[in-house]
């Protein structure tokens, strides 16, 4: 049996997944987090392909799941996306509330030059 908090997260994920769709011109930037790491993927839903994937596991940070790690991940993800020619994305926060790690990550990506 899932807790009410986990059930609410799953409901939010399903609800946003129905509305958010990534294309070749504007891919979906998927943000996921666990207790240890933070993950980001740039997805083209029309082709079903992952264009870019990066995580704090790859960056090999000491504390890889805190707000500072989210900022570093956002900066690196933004730079790699710009170098691949991705300038606009659709932000999929996976049902997470827009504060803390999610907000600091999004601000860092915007500061790198990616629009959403």
Residue pairs with C-beta under 8 A, 6 or more apart in sequence:
2 10
9 95
9 96
10 95
11 95
12 95
13 94
13 95
15 95
16 92
16 93
16 94
16 95
17 92
20 28
20 90
20 92
21 28
21 45
21 90
22 28
22 29
22 42
22 43
22 44
22 45
22 46
22 89
22 90
22 92
23 44
23 45
23 46
24 44
24 46
24 47
25 88
26 88
26 89
26 90
27 42
27 43
27 44
27 45
27 51
27 86
27 89
27 90
28 42
28 43
28 44
28 45
28 89
28 90
28 92
29 40
29 41
29 42
29 43
29 77
29 81
29 89
29 90
29 91
29 92
29 109
29 114
29 116
30 40
30 41
30 42
30 43
30 92
30 94
31 38
31 39
31 40
31 91
31 92
31 93
31 94
31 96
31 102
31 105
31 106
32 38
32 39
32 40
32 41
32 94
33 39
33 65
33 96
33 101
33 102
34 65
35 65
36 57
36 64
36 65
37 55
37 56
37 57
37 64
37 65
38 55
38 56
38 64
38 65
38 69
38 70
38 73
38 101
38 105
39 53
39 54
39 55
39 56
39 57
40 53
40 54
40 55
40 73
40 77
40 105
41 50
41 52
41 53
42 50
42 51
42 52
42 53
42 77
42 81
42 84
42 86
42 89
43 49
43 50
43 51
44 50
44 51
51 84
51 86
52 77
52 80
52 81
52 84
52 86
54 73
54 76
54 77
54 80
55 73
56 64
56 65
56 69
56 72
56 73
57 64
59 69
59 72
59 73
59 76
61 69
61 72
63 69
65 101
66 101
67 100
67 101
67 104
70 101
70 102
70 104
70 105
70 108
71 104
71 105
71 107
71 108
72 108
73 105
73 108
74 104
74 105
74 106
74 107
74 108
74 109
74 111
74 112
75 108
75 109
75 111
75 112
77 109
77 112
78 108
78 109
78 110
78 111
78 112
78 113
78 114
79 112
81 87
81 89
81 109
81 112
81 114
82 112
82 113
82 114
86 114
87 113
87 114
87 115
88 114
88 115
88 116
89 114
89 115
89 116
90 116
91 106
91 116
93 102
93 106
96 102
98 106
106 116
109 116
110 116
